[in-house]
């Protein structure tokens, strides 16, 4: 009877020991790929419109899900300037690196302001400020601030209309609103930075395609991604 008690106690202690994580370490040298579609549909007779995007993000060139992001919003353009203000919602499914099929879900509400600017005849800038409220599986409510600077520079004409070849660049920084995310887990205030460069072509006055490279720096992982994106305005 005493031997059974000893074995039971030993087995119980073994089960209570912290188990090693099954998540594979992220290979920072492996090239990933993001495939993206962006659309905007302004109301040409008024100030209201809609916009959205769908993004299939992979840890590799295809098949190892990093994120599936679906996002849409209602925007409003004041008559006094060219700014666009947006209220939107996003649903994000995130996968683990490697062979695991485990996923987490995030629901996100966001508000943003997009401020266009033109320098000379060929330099088109946009400043985007975005504030996000985030509900992530297994975490407390979170917020995040984002600022992005976009630049498009056409090569063969002074606008981005049909037939234009252009250089597209952007940099975006992400700042967490909180460090404590629940269950004694913490993050840094710096969340990530994205630096991007691409070549684009205007298929028509309302449809553009871009192919480029984005390097993402987070508080613990740095990784490069190829990006293929389609941009449509209705």
Secondary structure, DSSP 4 states (H G I P E B T S, - for coil): -HHHHHHHHHHHHHHHSPPPP-PPPP-TTS-EEEEEEEEEEE-TTSSEEEEEEEEEEESSSSSSEEEEEEEEEEEE--TTSS-EEEEEEEEEEEE-SSS---EEEEEEEEEEEEEEEEETTTEEEEEEEEEEEEEETTS--EEEEEEEEEEEEESSSSS-STT-EEEEEEEEEEEES-SEEETTEE--SEEEEEEEEEEEEEEETTEEEEEEEEEEEESS-EEEEEEEEEEEE-
